[in-house]
Amino acid sequence: MTTGASSREIRIDTAGVVGAGVMGAGIAEVFASAGLTVLLMDGEPGKANAALEQIAARRRARAAAGKADPEAVESLLSRIKPIERLEELARADLIVEAIVERLEPKRELVRALEAIVGAQAIIATNTSSLSVTAIAAGSARPERIAGYHFFNPVPAMKVVEVISGAHTAAEVEDALVTLAGRFGHRAVRAADTPGF
């Protein structure tokens, strides 16, 4: 990755989401709505499948009420793939972590992901208050780590904060801003300060 005027465009077709709670499920849903293939994982067995079932129930209810196209709903759902192991994220262009809001588990996850994903993959954190720079500390490639902070409920709250850490590459920030437009959210570039 480069920074500055020579930056390149990063293509995002496959996204991983680690953490299938309310936030992670919502992020997976909006990513799938933008046409991405989404790999959804949680450390608790069965939780990713349960999250997909909840998304399906809500989306199908909207279709049954005439508020959504049934074919579009099924197409969206088919793009969300529950997975069981981090190693299955190897092909992702972007991984967003939405795990517990504590620094050390997030750092550990970033290090584990770096050993799995491709050199150009972006690793983003959905942290609402922790320093992106601190989360990236000790990583092999801090330039590819950024904050991507969604608000709950993710499908309805159409704003996402894009937070660059001290070493985040410009094209990483730009790619996350561009992606937000694909799923209909307004990206707000925020400083890496407490609470953003």
Phi, psi and omega per residue, in radians:
M1 nan 2.568 3.112
T2 -2.133 2.883 3.075
T3 -2.150 2.833 3.073
G4 1.535 -2.694 -2.994
A5 -1.144 -0.417 -3.086
S6 -1.561 0.237 -3.081
S7 -1.122 2.632 -3.112
R8 -1.939 2.875 3.114
E9 -1.478 2.379 3.121
I10 -1.770 2.188 -3.140
R11 -1.603 2.301 3.133
I12 -2.118 1.911 3.102
D13 -1.990 -0.554 -3.128
T14 -2.166 2.226 -3.139
A15 -2.117 2.473 3.001
G16 -1.847 2.526 3.038
V17 -2.224 2.127 3.122
V18 -1.856 2.031 -3.027
G19 1.962 1.894 -3.051
A20 -1.910 0.553 3.012
G21 -1.327 -2.823 -3.085
V22 -1.024 -0.794 -3.110
M23 -1.202 -0.857 -3.120
G24 -1.054 -0.725 3.114
A25 -1.112 -0.720 3.115
G26 -1.121 -0.702 3.108
I27 -1.122 -0.778 3.103
A28 -1.019 -0.720 -3.111
E29 -1.120 -0.789 -3.116
V30 -1.252 -0.586 3.066
F31 -1.081 -0.790 3.128
A32 -1.111 -0.585 3.117
S33 -1.137 -0.397 3.123
A34 -1.583 0.083 3.101
G35 1.591 0.085 3.120
L36 -1.344 2.593 2.870
T37 -1.386 2.275 -3.050
V38 -2.093 2.176 3.068
L39 -1.770 1.956 -3.035
L40 -1.877 2.176 -3.064
M41 -2.327 2.590 3.035
D42 -2.519 2.574 3.125
G43 -1.184 -0.355 3.116
E44 -1.546 2.064 -3.091
P45 -0.961 2.356 3.085
G46 1.494 -0.232 -3.049
K47 -1.204 -0.637 3.116
A48 -1.144 -0.713 3.090
N49 -1.104 -0.726 3.129
A50 -1.112 -0.675 3.121
A51 -1.113 -0.731 3.112
L52 -1.105 -0.695 3.112
E53 -1.088 -0.660 3.125
Q54 -1.195 -0.734 3.088
I55 -1.069 -0.769 -3.118
A56 -1.078 -0.776 -3.123
A57 -1.069 -0.769 -3.123
R58 -1.182 -0.802 -3.116
R59 -1.161 -0.710 -3.134
R60 -1.211 -0.570 3.074
A61 -1.123 -0.685 3.086
R62 -1.117 -0.700 3.126
A63 -1.140 -0.736 -3.138
A64 -1.115 -0.514 3.136
A65 -1.510 0.065 3.122
G66 1.389 0.261 -3.097
K67 -1.730 -0.035 3.116
A68 -2.675 2.675 3.126
D69 -1.349 2.136 -3.089
P70 -1.003 -0.683 3.137
E71 -1.148 -0.711 3.115
A72 -1.121 -0.673 3.105
V73 -1.082 -0.840 -3.122
E74 -1.137 -0.610 3.092
S75 -1.124 -0.786 3.098
L76 -1.034 -0.849 -3.094
L77 -1.084 -0.602 -3.115
S78 -1.187 -0.313 -3.122
R79 -1.507 -0.169 3.120
I80 -1.687 2.054 -3.065
K81 -2.043 1.855 3.039
P82 -1.127 2.369 3.099
I83 -2.227 2.848 -3.056
E84 -1.906 -0.374 -3.018
R85 -2.253 2.506 3.107
L86 -0.972 -0.631 -3.086
E87 -1.006 -0.424 3.133
E88 -1.258 -0.123 3.106
L89 -1.532 0.074 -3.033
A90 -0.978 -0.554 -3.068
R91 -1.623 0.043 -3.098
A92 -1.266 2.479 3.057
D93 -1.492 -0.431 -3.124
L94 -2.525 2.376 2.986
I95 -2.180 2.255 3.050
V96 -1.929 2.186 3.061
E97 -1.642 2.355 3.108
A98 -2.335 0.884 -3.113
I99 -1.669 -2.967 -3.094
V100 -0.909 2.489 -3.051
E101 -1.449 1.132 3.074
R102 -2.370 2.467 -2.999
L103 -1.080 -0.878 -3.001
E104 -1.142 -0.770 3.070
P105 -1.035 -0.631 3.114
K106 -1.176 -0.747 3.095
R107 -1.069 -0.769 -3.141
E108 -1.077 -0.718 3.130
L109 -1.138 -0.743 3.112
V110 -1.021 -0.801 3.141
R111 -1.092 -0.717 3.128
A112 -1.135 -0.718 3.140
L113 -1.150 -0.669 -3.128
E114 -1.065 -0.494 3.124
A115 -1.354 -0.168 -3.021
I116 -1.955 -0.807 -2.964
V117 -1.423 2.882 3.114
G118 -1.161 2.850 -3.066
A119 -1.081 -0.503 -3.079
Q120 -1.680 -0.036 -3.096
A121 -1.182 2.479 3.075
I122 -1.568 2.399 3.023
I123 -2.000 2.079 -3.090
A124 -2.085 2.604 3.107
T125 -1.985 2.414 3.084
N126 -1.587 0.351 -3.122
T127 -0.957 2.515 3.108
S128 -1.748 -0.191 -3.049
S129 -2.613 -0.328 -3.093
L130 -1.390 2.675 3.132
S131 -1.229 2.232 3.072
V132 -1.109 -0.690 3.107
T133 -1.062 -0.712 3.129
A134 -1.183 -0.691 3.113
I135 -1.108 -0.660 -3.116
A136 -1.375 -0.227 -3.098
A137 -1.047 2.305 3.139
G138 1.520 -0.065 3.108
S139 -1.394 2.752 -3.134
A140 -1.280 -0.571 -3.067
R141 -2.358 1.289 -3.093
P142 -1.099 -0.292 -3.136
E143 -1.183 -0.309 -3.120
R144 -1.751 0.148 -3.096
I145 -1.874 2.302 -3.114
A146 -2.544 2.927 3.012
G147 -1.629 2.458 3.079
Y148 -2.411 1.494 -2.963
H149 -1.709 1.946 3.105
F150 -1.629 2.853 3.110
F151 -2.011 2.630 -3.040
N152 -1.678 2.327 -0.038
P153 -1.401 2.346 -2.985
V154 -1.009 -0.800 -3.109
P155 -1.111 -0.465 -3.072
A156 -1.663 -0.547 -3.108
M157 -1.549 1.778 -2.900
K158 -1.529 0.607 3.095
V159 -2.234 2.465 3.024
V160 -2.402 2.318 3.090
E161 -1.521 2.341 3.058
V162 -1.928 2.027 -3.017
I163 -2.059 2.096 3.051
S164 -1.564 2.327 2.978
G165 -1.378 -3.071 -3.095
A166 -1.061 -0.466 -3.051
H167 -2.027 0.060 -3.080
T168 -1.079 2.292 3.126
A169 -1.245 2.566 -3.117
A170 -1.037 -0.673 -3.088
E171 -1.248 -0.391 3.058
V172 -1.215 -0.837 3.086
E173 -1.033 -0.794 -3.131
D174 -1.085 -0.695 -3.137
A175 -1.106 -0.674 3.139
L176 -1.234 -0.643 3.074
V177 -1.119 -0.803 3.135
T178 -1.074 -0.747 -3.140
L179 -1.070 -0.693 3.133
A180 -0.993 -0.687 3.101
G181 -1.110 -0.569 3.133
R182 -1.152 -0.592 3.128
F183 -1.812 0.277 2.940
G184 1.421 0.347 3.071
H185 -1.804 2.675 3.042
R186 -1.598 2.129 3.130
A187 -1.507 2.300 3.078
V188 -2.043 2.078 3.098
R189 -1.335 2.190 -3.050
A190 -2.181 2.657 3.115
A191 -1.382 2.665 3.129
D192 -1.432 1.251 3.133
T193 -2.225 2.818 -3.106
P194 -0.930 2.157 -3.141
G195 1.400 -0.137 3.112
F196 1.020 nan nan
